[in-house]
Amino acid sequence: MKRGNFLHCSSSLIFLNQSFTKKNETMPLTPLVYWAQRHEDIYLRVELTDAQNIDVNVNDNVLQFKAQGHGAKGQNEYEFSLEFLLPVKSEVSHKSTQRQVNITVQKEQRGWWKRLTLQERKPVFLAPDFDRWLDESDAEMEIREKEEKRNMLKASRHKEEGFVSLKTGFLFVYNLVQFLGFSWIFVNMTVRLFIFGQDSLYDTFHTISDVMFFCQILAAVEVLNAAFGVVQTGVIPTFIQVVGRNFILFIIFGSLGEMHNQPVVFFVFYLWSTIEIFRYPFYMLGCLNTEWKTLTWLRYTIWIPLYPLGVIAEAVAVIQSIPIFDETKLFSIPLPKAVGTSISFSYVLHIYLVLMFLGLFINFRHLYKQRKRRFCTKRKAN
């Protein structure tokens, strides 16, 4: 009888143990969840490493979470649900990292909650997220700081946009004026060449020089733009081109009446204007964030034959002016009476001829790099 009772008790214990084991196997595992709030949002941090198959949704003010990952109970499927204290929006966003899952829920109405869940007793798996935790007063201060930063950023952006608009407008007008000036020179010289033929070569200075003086004096703005960062280009190549042209225009042509009727004036002016009628409209379109591919190709290609030809024409003008400076003694440097002579300006011109071809090398290299950078970048983009 005692043996029968013992067997009966043993069977009951085995049955209860199996039932408890099965019940534990069927109970869902819950991860550790940390929470914090702001006036408009609820933040949840789920401690689940390498989470996969994440399912998060909000229905009837209840957030339901289910995912597979490595949590407090090892690699398993974890899930939990939270019924919020006050209404929230159904849209929920989440972001998974290697160590956790971050969930953001928006409150239906802006405000501060005294607790997270509808039930007063806090779930055992839920705890405050002290990394993000703020009191209501601290949260209000955070909002004010964000608003101040936003206003400062907006003000600086408006200021920057105003400066950019002013700069763009200035550059557009400058390039437009230069384009109109050099276009007038080019068209006038071309028409006169067709009408008067060879005779037009000898009176170019008298008919064109006023507009050319204006355009070349105005070109000094390009050196200032490069120096002060208004445009992103090299200062030295720009300085060489502007100073070189003005030296030819004012010293070689402007100061010597004997040079006014020389055909070389025609070739220098014509080559300068041909280059510029493509360069300035290209810059104008750049101010409007617009590109015309044909014009872009011409701007970065036509200088290859024309720029060296222009330097050769300028060199011819300098060589032709040397005997005139020797004869007129213009710009000669006087020496003491004991020496009884002066240094002719022609010596300066000989040095200038050497510097001219050095400048040709520097500018040609600069323009070639610009062309290579422009077209190589576009090929990579394509």
C-alpha positions as CSV (number, residue, x, y, z in Angstrom):
1,M,0.0,0.0,0.0
2,K,2.8,2.3,0.8
3,R,4.6,1.4,-2.4
4,G,1.4,2.2,-4.4
5,N,1.1,5.6,-2.8
6,F,4.8,6.4,-3.5
7,L,4.4,5.5,-7.2
8,H,1.2,7.6,-7.4
9,C,3.0,10.7,-5.9
10,S,6.0,10.2,-8.1
11,S,3.8,10.2,-11.2
12,S,2.0,13.3,-10.1
13,L,5.3,15.2,-9.6
14,I,6.6,14.1,-13.0
15,F,3.3,15.3,-14.6
16,L,3.5,18.7,-12.8
17,N,7.1,19.1,-13.7
18,Q,6.4,18.4,-17.4
19,S,3.4,20.8,-17.3
20,F,5.5,23.6,-15.8
21,T,8.3,23.0,-18.3
22,K,5.8,23.2,-21.2
23,K,4.2,26.3,-19.8
24,N,7.7,27.9,-19.5
25,E,8.4,26.9,-23.1
26,T,5.2,28.5,-24.3
27,M,5.6,31.8,-22.3
28,P,7.0,34.6,-24.5
29,L,10.4,36.1,-23.6
30,T,10.5,39.8,-23.0
31,P,13.6,42.0,-23.6
32,L,14.7,44.8,-21.3
33,V,13.1,48.1,-22.4
34,Y,14.2,51.6,-21.4
35,W,12.0,54.6,-22.0
36,A,12.2,58.4,-21.9
37,Q,9.9,61.2,-23.1
38,R,9.8,64.7,-24.5
39,H,6.7,66.9,-24.9
40,E,5.9,65.4,-28.3
41,D,7.6,62.0,-28.4
42,I,8.1,58.8,-26.6
43,Y,11.5,57.1,-26.9
44,L,12.0,53.3,-26.3
45,R,15.3,51.5,-26.3
46,V,15.0,47.7,-26.6
47,E,18.1,45.8,-25.5
48,L,18.3,43.2,-28.2
49,T,21.6,42.5,-30.1
50,D,21.6,41.8,-33.8
51,A,17.8,42.0,-34.0
52,Q,16.1,40.5,-37.0
53,N,12.5,40.1,-38.3
54,I,11.5,43.2,-36.4
55,D,7.7,43.8,-36.2
56,V,6.6,47.0,-34.4
57,N,3.1,48.5,-34.6
58,V,0.6,50.6,-32.6
59,N,-3.0,49.5,-32.5
60,D,-5.7,50.8,-30.2
61,N,-3.0,52.7,-28.2
62,V,-1.1,49.5,-27.6
63,L,2.4,49.1,-28.9
64,Q,3.3,45.6,-29.9
65,F,6.9,44.5,-30.5
66,K,8.3,41.2,-31.8
67,A,11.8,40.3,-33.0
68,Q,14.5,37.7,-33.0
69,G,17.8,38.5,-31.4
70,H,20.2,38.0,-28.6
71,G,18.7,39.3,-25.3
72,A,18.8,38.5,-21.6
73,K,17.7,34.9,-22.3
74,G,20.2,34.4,-25.2
75,Q,19.3,34.0,-28.8
76,N,15.5,33.7,-29.0
77,E,12.4,35.4,-30.1
78,Y,11.3,38.3,-27.9
79,E,8.1,40.2,-27.7
80,F,6.3,42.7,-25.4
81,S,3.3,45.0,-25.5
82,L,2.7,48.4,-23.8
83,E,-0.6,50.1,-23.4
84,F,0.1,53.8,-23.2
85,L,-1.2,56.2,-20.6
86,L,-2.6,58.7,-23.2
87,P,-3.4,58.5,-26.9
88,V,-0.5,58.2,-29.4
89,K,-0.3,58.3,-33.1
90,S,-0.4,55.0,-35.0
91,E,2.7,55.9,-37.0
92,V,5.8,54.4,-35.3
93,S,9.4,54.5,-36.4
94,H,12.2,52.3,-35.4
95,K,15.9,51.9,-36.1
96,S,18.0,48.8,-35.4
97,T,21.7,48.9,-34.5
98,Q,24.0,46.1,-33.7
99,R,23.3,46.5,-29.9
100,Q,19.7,47.7,-29.7
101,V,16.4,48.7,-31.3
102,N,15.4,52.4,-31.0
103,I,11.7,53.1,-31.3
104,T,10.0,56.5,-31.5
105,V,6.3,57.1,-31.0
106,Q,4.6,60.4,-31.3
107,K,2.1,61.6,-28.8
108,E,-1.4,62.6,-30.0
109,Q,-1.3,65.8,-28.0
110,R,1.7,67.7,-26.8
111,G,2.2,67.3,-23.1
112,W,4.1,65.7,-20.2
113,W,3.1,62.3,-18.9
114,K,3.4,61.3,-15.3
115,R,4.1,57.7,-16.3
116,L,4.3,55.6,-19.5
117,T,1.6,52.9,-19.2
118,L,-2.1,52.9,-18.4
119,Q,-1.6,50.5,-15.6
120,E,-0.1,52.1,-12.5
121,R,2.2,49.2,-11.8
122,K,5.2,49.3,-14.0
123,P,6.0,46.2,-16.0
124,V,9.1,44.4,-14.7
125,F,10.9,44.6,-18.0
126,L,10.5,48.4,-18.2
127,A,12.9,51.0,-16.8
128,P,13.8,54.7,-17.3
129,D,16.4,55.5,-19.9
130,F,18.7,57.7,-17.9
131,D,20.9,58.4,-21.0
132,R,18.0,60.4,-22.4
133,W,16.0,61.1,-19.3
134,L,15.0,64.7,-18.7
135,D,12.6,66.4,-16.2
136,E,9.8,68.5,-17.7
137,S,11.7,71.8,-17.0
138,D,14.9,70.5,-18.6
139,A,12.9,69.4,-21.6
140,E,11.4,72.9,-21.9
141,M,14.9,74.3,-21.8
142,E,16.0,71.9,-24.5
143,I,13.1,73.0,-26.7
144,R,14.1,76.7,-26.2
145,E,17.7,76.0,-27.0
146,K,16.8,74.1,-30.2
147,E,14.4,76.9,-31.2
148,E,17.2,79.5,-30.6
149,K,19.7,77.4,-32.7
150,R,17.0,77.0,-35.4
151,N,16.4,80.8,-35.5
152,M,20.1,81.6,-35.6
153,L,20.6,79.1,-38.4
154,K,17.7,80.5,-40.3
155,A,19.0,84.0,-39.9
156,S,22.5,83.1,-41.0
157,R,21.0,81.2,-43.9
158,H,19.0,84.3,-45.0
159,K,22.1,86.4,-44.6
160,E,24.1,84.0,-46.7
161,E,21.4,83.7,-49.3
162,G,21.3,87.5,-49.5
163,F,25.0,87.7,-50.0
164,V,25.0,84.9,-52.6
165,S,22.2,86.7,-54.5
166,L,24.1,90.0,-54.4
167,K,27.3,88.4,-55.5
168,T,25.5,86.5,-58.3
169,G,23.8,89.6,-59.5
170,F,27.1,91.6,-59.5
171,L,28.9,88.8,-61.4
172,F,26.1,88.5,-63.9
173,V,26.1,92.3,-64.6
174,Y,29.9,92.4,-64.9
175,N,30.0,89.5,-67.3
176,L,27.1,91.0,-69.3
177,V,28.8,94.4,-69.7
178,Q,32.1,92.8,-70.8
179,F,30.3,90.5,-73.2
180,L,28.5,93.4,-74.8
181,G,31.7,95.5,-75.0
182,F,33.8,92.7,-76.6
183,S,30.9,91.7,-78.9
184,W,30.7,95.3,-80.1
185,I,34.4,95.3,-80.8
186,F,34.3,91.9,-82.6
187,V,31.3,92.7,-84.8
188,N,32.5,96.2,-85.6
189,M,35.9,95.0,-86.7
190,T,34.4,92.1,-88.7
191,V,32.0,94.4,-90.5
192,R,34.7,97.0,-91.3
193,L,37.0,94.2,-92.6
194,F,34.3,93.1,-95.0
195,I,33.4,96.7,-96.1
196,F,36.8,98.3,-96.3
197,G,39.0,95.3,-96.7
198,Q,42.7,95.8,-96.0
199,D,42.2,99.6,-95.2
200,S,40.4,98.7,-92.0
201,L,43.6,97.2,-90.6
202,Y,45.2,100.7,-90.4
203,D,42.5,102.6,-88.4
204,T,41.5,100.0,-85.8
205,F,43.0,102.0,-82.9
206,H,41.0,105.2,-83.8
207,T,37.7,103.3,-84.2
208,I,37.9,100.7,-81.5
209,S,40.3,101.9,-78.8
210,D,37.8,103.8,-76.6
211,V,35.7,100.6,-76.0
212,M,38.8,98.5,-75.6
213,F,40.2,100.9,-73.0
214,F,36.9,100.6,-71.1
215,C,36.8,96.8,-71.2
216,Q,40.4,96.4,-70.2
217,I,40.2,98.9,-67.3
218,L,37.1,97.1,-66.1
219,A,38.9,93.7,-66.3
220,A,40.9,94.8,-63.2
221,V,37.8,93.7,-61.3
222,E,38.6,90.1,-62.1
223,V,41.9,90.4,-60.2
224,L,40.0,91.7,-57.2
225,N,37.4,89.0,-57.5
226,A,40.1,86.3,-57.5
227,A,42.0,87.9,-54.6
228,F,39.0,88.3,-52.3
229,G,37.5,84.9,-53.1
230,V,34.4,86.2,-55.0
231,V,35.2,83.7,-57.7
232,Q,37.2,80.5,-57.3
233,T,40.2,81.0,-59.6
234,G,43.9,81.6,-59.4
235,V,45.0,85.1,-58.7
236,I,48.4,84.9,-60.4
237,P,47.1,83.7,-63.9
238,T,44.4,86.4,-63.8
239,F,46.9,89.1,-62.7
240,I,49.3,88.1,-65.5
241,Q,46.6,88.3,-68.2
242,V,45.0,91.6,-67.1
243,V,48.4,93.4,-66.5
244,G,49.8,92.0,-69.7
245,R,46.9,93.2,-71.8
246,N,46.9,96.6,-70.2
247,F,50.6,97.0,-70.7
248,I,50.2,96.4,-74.4
249,L,47.1,98.6,-74.7
250,F,48.3,101.6,-72.6
251,I,52.1,101.6,-73.0
252,I,52.7,100.1,-76.4
253,F,49.6,101.3,-78.3
254,G,48.3,104.2,-76.2
255,S,51.5,106.1,-75.6
256,L,53.0,105.9,-79.1
257,G,51.1,107.6,-81.9
258,E,53.3,105.8,-84.4
259,M,51.7,102.5,-83.3
260,H,48.1,103.7,-83.9
261,N,48.1,102.9,-87.6
262,Q,50.0,99.6,-87.4
263,P,48.1,96.5,-88.6
264,V,49.2,94.6,-85.5
265,V,46.7,96.6,-83.5
266,F,43.9,94.9,-85.5
267,F,45.2,91.4,-84.9
268,V,45.7,92.0,-81.2
269,F,42.3,93.4,-80.7
270,Y,40.6,90.8,-82.9
271,L,42.2,87.9,-81.1
272,W,41.4,89.3,-77.6
273,S,37.7,89.9,-78.5
274,T,37.3,86.5,-80.2
275,I,38.3,84.7,-76.9
276,E,36.2,86.9,-74.7
277,I,32.9,86.6,-76.7
278,F,32.9,83.0,-75.6
279,R,34.3,83.3,-72.1
280,Y,31.9,85.9,-70.7
281,P,28.6,84.4,-71.8
282,F,29.9,81.1,-70.3
283,Y,30.3,82.9,-67.0
284,M,26.9,84.5,-67.4
285,L,25.2,81.2,-67.8
286,G,27.1,79.9,-64.7
287,C,25.6,82.6,-62.6
288,L,22.2,81.2,-63.6
289,N,23.2,77.6,-62.9
290,T,22.7,76.9,-66.6
291,E,25.0,75.2,-69.1
292,W,25.1,75.2,-72.9
293,K,27.4,72.3,-73.9
294,T,28.5,73.9,-77.2
295,L,29.5,77.1,-75.4
296,T,31.2,75.1,-72.6
297,W,33.3,73.3,-75.2
298,L,34.2,76.5,-77.0
299,R,35.1,78.3,-73.8
300,Y,37.5,75.5,-72.8
301,T,38.9,74.8,-76.3
302,I,39.1,77.9,-78.5
303,W,41.9,79.4,-76.4
304,I,44.2,76.6,-77.4
305,P,45.0,78.2,-80.8
306,L,44.0,81.8,-80.1
307,Y,45.9,82.4,-76.8
308,P,49.4,81.6,-78.3
309,L,48.5,83.6,-81.4
310,G,47.5,86.6,-79.2
311,V,50.8,86.4,-77.3
312,I,52.7,86.3,-80.6
313,A,50.8,89.4,-81.9
314,E,51.5,91.2,-78.6
315,A,55.2,90.2,-79.0
316,V,55.2,91.6,-82.5
317,A,53.8,94.9,-81.2
318,V,56.5,95.1,-78.5
319,I,59.2,94.5,-81.1
320,Q,57.8,97.1,-83.5
321,S,57.7,99.6,-80.6
322,I,61.4,99.2,-79.5
323,P,63.0,101.4,-82.2
324,I,60.3,104.1,-81.6
325,F,61.0,104.2,-77.8
326,D,64.8,104.4,-78.6
327,E,64.2,107.3,-81.0
328,T,61.7,109.3,-78.9
329,K,63.4,108.5,-75.5
330,L,59.9,108.1,-74.1
331,F,59.9,106.6,-70.6
332,S,63.8,106.5,-70.6
333,I,65.4,106.6,-67.2
334,P,67.7,109.6,-66.9
335,L,71.2,109.1,-65.3
336,P,73.4,111.6,-63.5
337,K,75.0,114.3,-65.7
338,A,78.4,112.9,-65.1
339,V,77.4,109.8,-67.1
340,G,75.7,112.0,-69.7
341,T,73.2,109.5,-71.0
342,S,70.0,107.6,-70.0
343,I,68.7,104.1,-70.0
344,S,66.3,103.5,-72.8
345,F,62.9,102.0,-72.1
346,S,63.6,99.4,-74.8
347,Y,65.7,97.5,-72.2
348,V,62.6,97.1,-70.1
349,L,60.8,95.8,-73.2
350,H,63.4,93.2,-73.9
351,I,62.9,91.9,-70.4
352,Y,59.2,92.1,-70.8
353,L,59.4,89.9,-74.0
354,V,61.0,87.2,-71.9
355,L,58.4,87.6,-69.1
356,M,55.7,87.5,-71.7
357,F,56.5,84.0,-72.9
358,L,57.0,82.9,-69.3
359,G,53.5,84.2,-68.6
360,L,52.3,82.3,-71.7
361,F,53.6,79.1,-70.2
362,I,52.0,79.7,-66.8
363,N,48.6,80.7,-68.2
364,F,48.6,77.9,-70.8
365,R,49.3,75.4,-68.0
366,H,46.5,76.9,-65.9
367,L,44.0,76.9,-68.7
368,Y,44.9,73.3,-69.7
369,K,44.3,72.1,-66.1
370,Q,41.0,73.9,-66.0
371,R,40.0,72.2,-69.3
372,K,41.2,68.7,-68.1
373,R,39.4,69.1,-64.8
374,R,36.2,70.2,-66.4
375,F,35.9,67.4,-69.0
376,C,37.4,64.6,-66.9
377,T,35.0,65.3,-64.1
378,K,32.0,65.3,-66.5
379,R,33.2,61.9,-68.0
380,K,33.4,60.4,-64.5
381,A,29.9,61.7,-63.7
382,N,28.6,60.1,-66.8
